Amino acid sequence: MTKAQLLRLSVVLVSIFMILLIIVYWDNVGTAHFYLHTSVSRPQSPGAISGITAGEGWETLPDVDEFLAKLLSSSVKQNSSVSRKTEQLLAQGSSKPVVSNLEERVRGYDWSTHNSRNSLDQEKLQIERQRMLREFCANSSLTFPTKERSFDDIPNYELNHLIVDDRHGVIYCYVPKVACTNWKRVMIVLSESLLDHGVPYQNPLDIPREHVHNTSTHLTFNKFWRRYGKFSRHLMKIKLKKYTKFLFVRDPFVRLISAFRSKFELENEEFYQRFAIPMLKLYSNHTTIPTSVREAFEAGLKVSFSNFIQYLLDPRTEKMVPFNEHWRQIYRLCHPCQIDYDFIGKLETLDEDAAYLLQLLKVDRLFRFPPSYRNRTASSWEDDWFAKIPLAWRQQLYKLYEADFVLFGYPKPENLLKD
């Protein structure tokens, strides 16, 4: 074999090797998810929901970010036709709300229509909520843990509440006890991340709760490292610039009451084992603790709201393990001083806010947001629930959740913090 033939053979072999290497690498970083939709609706008036539209601001990104941005943008055309077909499919048969889940029927959903504020009022409301959040994040008089850190300083495991929908360019930070079950359902429908007999779910309420809260169902920021490796933070930043980011919040004390009712007044074996048994041992006079929640309830033994507050205020609690997500502060779940949210909804105005958000996202014709249910924990219950809680405990509890009160515009509950 001549030297020229050997050279040609070596070139061919090296080329084949390089192609195989590229295929393996591309498969590992998950190229199927390297697409970006820029058709998300944003208000056109100055000062409204902020964001970078297609082509804006990319020249300021670092080289790696610029490369990834171009790579992402180049895939938009390839995926737009698929998205249009999917949206047509979703639009078919989804105009009427259907309640197929037994739990939802038992809860008693309120399907009555509500008078929505007009778009101008909603736009002004969003501007004010965002302005207040930005001002207090910049105000040195308000201090709380993690406030001053940058987005890069947030560990991956603390980004597990940021759900990403690449099809519509949406990022949702879910807060437990703030309609998160139904918003997760919405994200599943939008992203088509779950199938029913081979077809994506079209109606949010058709999705069973056990699938809604399955972590494998959702693409969250904390999964990016496994999928994108060293590019994960760059991609997060690009998506945070390009996508519409939203969260829903709630009066912090009312959220605590709701969490207590849900996890300790109902038979919940997981929360009984993880939290109720330690609370009963530490803060009650019971010497014999039943081994199961069924036995405890049959014996009339339940964690009291006072036990729950003691647990939250006990400095030993977080030394052992961080607060559970159902009572962890919102600023720790969603990092509002590190992430510039485009939309801040409130449970107290859920119906109006949800309708307006779906309109902004241009998906309001596909489905309705699942309705609120009638037995929602009311803010008027606060006085009764905290009546037997000592004043000093209430004051400590407010300090613990003060950042959530202030950042999201909830008034200080003076009636609970004074004699």
Buried (B, 14 or more C-beta within 10 A) or exposed (E): EEEEEEEEEEEEEEEEEEEEEEEEEEEEBBEEBBBBBBEBBBBEEEEBBBBBEEEEEBEEBEEEBBEBBEBBBEBBEEBBEEBEEBBEBBBEEBEEBEBEBEEBEEBEBBEEEEEBBEEEEBBBBBBEBBEBBBEBBEEEEBEBEBBEEEBEEBEBEBBBBBBBBBBBBBBBBBBBBBBBBBBBBBBBBBBBBBEEEEEBBBBBBBBBEEBBBEEEBBBBBBBBBEBBEEBBBBBBBBBBBBBBBBBBBBBBBBBBBBBBBBBBEEBBEEBBEEBBBBBBEEBBEEEEBBEEBEEBBEEEBBBBBBBBBBBBBBEEBEEEEEBEBBBBBBBBBBBBBBBBBBBBBBBBBBBBBBBBBBBBBEBBEBBBBBBBBEEBBEBEBBEEBBEEBEEEBBEEBBEBBBBBBBBBBBEEBEEBBEE
